[in-house]
């Protein structure tokens, strides 16, 4: 248990060292916050939690050896008291609710880190949800006319299907995706077919083109 004078502890999980350094620099100005560890990938993060369990983990969704949503689920299962905050370049309107469902308490887009990361950390450490005003409005008013049709279609994909879609957009073959996710090629092919059907894509060429164009907006 923390006393009021103890700093609250954080771990940063991001596959870019410069991002980790930037977050640590911002957080270092807060005397009640202390970064006690960092990791570049899913496996490294899980190993780190065996040695020390922080109050909050800041997690990117694109990790060196896995997916941030998978890490959130695993941490929620094995360390239910840890609070988690996503900090990612991926589109908040598509991934924020998925992150919350997985077990995170908040979502900050990396383009807004300098403005909002301290507020987001404090909010989630207090057990409250942190989202941008745009995301809150979207959740409250799902049928508002400002929601892009493409985003609505992508909303129909399961977390695994969206993960496969993202990997396809980053140039991974079916076999490479299967190996990386520890699934069979047949399972990945099944996901590809479901994605094509849900996004109303006629063939594999359209699927790859659509995935590639979309992934470029998430970089």
C-alpha positions as MATLAB code, in Angstrom:
seq = 'XXXXXXXXXXXXXXXXXXXXXXXXXXXXXXXXXXXXXXXXXXXXXXXXXXXXXXXXXXXXXXXXXXXXXXXXXXXXXXXXXXXXXXXXXXXXXXXXXXXXXXXXXXXXXXXXXXXXXXXXXXXXXXXXXXXXXXXXXXXXXXXXXXXXXXXXXXXXXXXXXXXXXXXXXXXXXXXXXXXXXXXXXXXXXXXXXXXXXXXXXXXXXXXXXXXXXXXXXXX';
ca = [
       0.000    0.000    0.000;
       1.138    3.559   -0.719;
       1.309    6.295    1.849;
       0.335    9.759    0.663;
       4.013   10.698    0.419;
       5.088    7.696   -1.671;
       5.443    8.295   -5.431;
       3.228    6.141   -7.608;
       5.184    3.802   -9.836;
       5.012    3.424  -13.613;
       6.352    1.115  -16.303;
       6.535    2.197  -19.962;
       6.093   -0.417  -22.709;
       6.941    0.912  -26.190;
       9.143   -0.501  -28.936;
      10.719    2.899  -29.690;
      13.490    3.901  -27.222;
      13.082    7.585  -28.108;
       9.390    7.463  -27.200;
      10.219    5.861  -23.864;
      12.827    8.537  -23.196;
      10.366   11.283  -24.121;
       7.697    9.934  -21.784;
      10.197    9.571  -18.955;
      11.337   13.153  -19.479;
       7.781   14.469  -19.205;
       6.920   12.296  -16.210;
      10.158   13.183  -14.403;
       8.757   16.649  -13.678;
       6.062   15.101  -11.470;
       7.473   14.318   -7.985;
       4.586   11.958   -7.192;
       5.285    9.782  -10.231;
       8.295    7.503  -10.678;
       9.170    5.360  -13.705;
      10.620    2.115  -12.330;
      11.004    0.138  -15.551;
      10.592    0.009  -19.303;
      10.202   -2.637  -21.969;
      10.246   -2.746  -25.752;
       7.933   -5.710  -26.272;
       5.330   -8.036  -24.866;
       7.688  -10.747  -23.593;
      10.045   -8.258  -21.992;
       7.113   -6.524  -20.286;
       5.735   -9.775  -18.866;
       9.174  -10.721  -17.564;
       9.569   -7.303  -15.971;
       6.263   -7.708  -14.099;
       7.608  -10.836  -12.454;
      10.212   -8.714  -10.671;
       8.222   -5.564   -9.878;
       4.556   -4.695  -10.179;
       3.908   -0.977  -10.783;
       0.785    1.035  -10.096;
       0.369    1.893  -13.782;
       1.660    0.571  -17.104;
       1.727    2.855  -20.164;
       1.382    0.610  -23.230;
       1.806    1.126  -26.960;
      -0.367   -1.086  -29.166;
       2.369   -1.874  -31.699;
       5.073   -3.838  -29.899;
       8.257   -5.485  -31.100;
       6.996   -9.017  -30.531;
       3.249   -8.807  -30.196;
       0.139   -6.726  -29.844;
      -0.560   -4.279  -27.045;
      -4.132   -5.521  -26.655;
      -2.773   -9.006  -25.933;
      -0.454   -7.553  -23.293;
      -3.332   -5.671  -21.673;
      -5.405   -8.855  -21.461;
      -2.527  -10.848  -19.968;
      -1.713   -8.212  -17.383;
      -5.373   -7.892  -16.457;
      -5.559  -11.642  -15.954;
      -2.350  -12.059  -13.960;
      -2.127   -8.660  -12.222;
      -5.724   -7.416  -11.896;
      -4.755   -4.502   -9.643;
      -2.427   -2.906  -12.201;
      -3.929    0.086  -13.984;
      -3.161    0.467  -17.679;
      -3.069    3.423  -20.065;
      -2.612    3.123  -23.838;
      -0.361    5.609  -25.612;
      -0.401    4.888  -29.335;
      -0.333    6.326  -32.835;
      -3.247    4.116  -33.820;
      -6.601    5.780  -34.389;
      -8.374    6.338  -31.082;
     -11.840    6.023  -32.577;
     -11.045    2.483  -33.687;
      -8.862    1.193  -30.860;
      -9.857    3.013  -27.665;
     -12.932    0.911  -26.902;
     -11.030   -2.272  -27.720;
      -8.371   -1.224  -25.224;
     -10.991   -0.499  -22.563;
     -12.680   -3.846  -23.154;
      -9.295   -5.556  -22.821;
      -8.726   -3.930  -19.427;
      -7.109   -0.504  -19.945;
      -8.518    2.614  -18.306;
      -7.470    5.212  -20.838;
      -6.169    6.096  -24.280;
      -3.861    8.919  -25.365;
      -2.875    9.466  -28.981;
       0.873   10.025  -29.306;
       0.297   13.293  -31.133;
      -1.249   14.657  -27.919;
       1.194   13.236  -25.372;
       2.760   16.581  -24.437;
      -0.670   18.072  -23.736;
      -2.463   15.209  -22.014;
      -0.177   12.468  -20.691;
       0.081   13.848  -17.132;
      -3.674   14.332  -16.892;
      -4.248   10.864  -18.347;
      -1.817    9.242  -15.899;
      -3.369   10.962  -12.896;
      -6.901   10.143  -14.046;
      -6.219    6.441  -14.623;
      -4.213    6.108  -11.400;
      -7.359    7.326   -9.642;
      -9.295    4.518  -11.296;
     -11.188    6.734  -13.715;
     -11.394    6.467  -17.511;
      -9.467    8.922  -19.665;
     -10.465    9.478  -23.311;
     -10.381   12.475  -25.611;
     -13.559   14.583  -25.823;
     -13.980   13.404  -29.431;
     -13.942    9.772  -28.329;
     -16.393   10.382  -25.499;
     -18.724   12.084  -27.958;
     -18.412    9.174  -30.370;
     -19.322    6.651  -27.706;
     -22.318    8.689  -26.586;
     -23.525    9.400  -30.116;
     -22.554    6.478  -32.344;
     -24.893    7.502  -35.147;
     -23.490   11.024  -35.485;
     -22.803   11.974  -39.143;
     -19.122   12.708  -38.527;
     -18.113    9.038  -38.294;
     -16.361    7.820  -41.437;
     -17.880    4.834  -43.234;
     -14.519    3.073  -43.348;
     -14.147    3.309  -39.589;
     -17.640    1.936  -39.086;
     -16.784   -1.039  -41.300;
     -13.551   -1.683  -39.420;
     -15.522   -1.587  -36.182;
     -17.151   -4.851  -37.273;
     -13.812   -6.688  -37.217;
     -12.920   -8.707  -34.148;
      -9.697   -7.814  -32.326;
      -7.919  -10.763  -33.962;
      -9.253   -9.865  -37.424;
      -8.095   -6.276  -37.002;
      -4.683   -7.553  -35.901;
      -4.423   -9.713  -39.035;
      -5.623   -6.801  -41.180;
      -2.934   -4.572  -39.669;
      -0.210   -7.164  -40.252;
      -1.312   -7.636  -43.859;
      -1.049   -3.892  -44.323;
       2.505   -4.014  -43.028;
       3.514   -6.499  -45.719;
       3.310   -9.757  -43.758;
       2.366  -12.907  -45.647;
      -0.230  -15.359  -44.383;
       2.518  -17.768  -43.311;
       4.437  -15.021  -41.487;
       1.301  -13.897  -39.664;
       0.498  -17.470  -38.664;
       4.003  -17.970  -37.295;
       4.032  -14.660  -35.440;
       0.639  -15.227  -33.819;
       1.277  -18.931  -33.157;
      -1.757  -19.896  -35.217;
      -2.200  -22.200  -38.198;
      -2.104  -20.935  -41.773;
      -5.652  -22.243  -42.151;
      -6.818  -20.073  -39.257;
      -5.243  -16.958  -40.777;
      -6.809  -17.764  -44.146;
     -10.169  -18.017  -42.381;
      -9.610  -14.595  -40.802;
      -8.733  -13.179  -44.219;
     -11.997  -14.462  -45.675;
     -14.011  -12.981  -42.814;
     -12.264   -9.632  -43.210;
     -12.996   -9.560  -46.943;
     -16.638  -10.342  -46.291;
     -17.074   -7.761  -43.543;
     -15.307   -5.025  -45.515;
     -17.033   -6.062  -48.756;
     -13.747   -6.607  -50.600;
     -13.939   -8.674  -53.771;
     -10.593  -10.481  -53.644;
      -7.203  -10.787  -51.977;
      -5.704   -7.983  -54.045;
      -8.359   -5.568  -52.779;
      -7.770   -6.800  -49.243;
      -4.025   -6.131  -49.417;
      -4.522   -2.737  -51.045;
      -7.085   -1.680  -48.452;
      -4.949   -2.962  -45.561;
      -1.839   -1.207  -46.898;
      -3.604    2.127  -47.337;
      -5.115    1.878  -43.866;
      -1.861    0.899  -42.163;
      -0.134    3.960  -43.618;
      -2.545    6.192  -41.677;
      -1.706    4.378  -38.423;
       2.065    4.913  -38.582;
];
